[in-house]
Amino acid sequence: MSRVLCAGHVNWDVTLQVDGLPEPDGEARIVDQCQSGGGSASNVAVLLAGIDVETTLLGSIGADEHGWLAARELDRAGVETVLVEADDATAVKYLVVDEDGEVMVLGNDGANEAFTADDLEPGTLDASDRLHLTSQRPATAVALAQRAAEAGCAVSFDPGRRLAEREYEPVLAEVDLVFLNQREADIAADAGLLSGVDRVVVKHGAGGAEVRTDDETISHPGFAVDPVDTTGAGDAFAAGFLAASQSGSDEYALAVGNACGALAARTTGARLHAEWRDVEALLDIGPEE
């Protein structure tokens, strides 16, 4: 795979590790904290760059310190960026993580949906092998997917939790590959949204993942790790799957995706900075039986 264009959110994340997620009117003790870039499209782009896939990111930030920090981190990770500077502040997400790695997210959209398909220079998609969409506005996602189709560029989509909130049916009609967790897959199936998608990848967290096509379902059980923070594990899985899918089978792509997801789950924060040798080391250990 020579180049992937990722389109979606660019956030600044503040991760708070706590001794337990509090009940309503409850309180938790902060045991550690860190800050880093975030946003699904950004997370995918950073890991792709780390595992030797040329990557461009289309997104938007505010003209503020958080936006500057996010842009600098992407540049240092080797991600080429097309970042629109918006009037709104850069989106900041507060991630509250308990001792089991479970996550609660607090945040606002800020500037992260200010970009449009028109912000992409002509020819960018012609030079890309795949467009990877995340949970941006449906109108933006559809316009990008249609431009990709005109350029002969494959399109994948990871709508995330907003699948139930936004009208993504026109987007799903334009893609060949979609990433969902089990809850999202059930929602999409019940609504009849997946009939035209060639491959549906369903992520089961610690339980691995599977690829569903009209002809078969292929699964991989995942890898046994002690989770520290599951934030961004799904994004890491998508990056690994995309990187491996061009050069191997769906079985191999699932294994690489699960390895990347496992590495992310044992790392604090939404970003996984890893190289192929890190992925290969986990592949050599083998999956959980």
Protein Blocks (a to p, Z undefined) as FASTA:
>chain_A
ZZdcdedddddddddddfbdcdehiacddfbdcdddedjklmmmmmmmmnopacdddddd
dddfklmmmmmmmmmnopacdddddfbdcddddddddfkopacddddfklmlmbcfklpc
ghklmmpcbdcddfbdfklmmmmmmmmmmnopacdddebjmlmmpcfklmmmmpcbdcdd
fklmmmmmmnopmmmpmbacddehjnopadddfkbccddebjadddfblghklmmmmmmm
mmmmmmmcfklmmmmmmmmmmmmmmpgcjbdcddfklmmmmmmnopaZZ
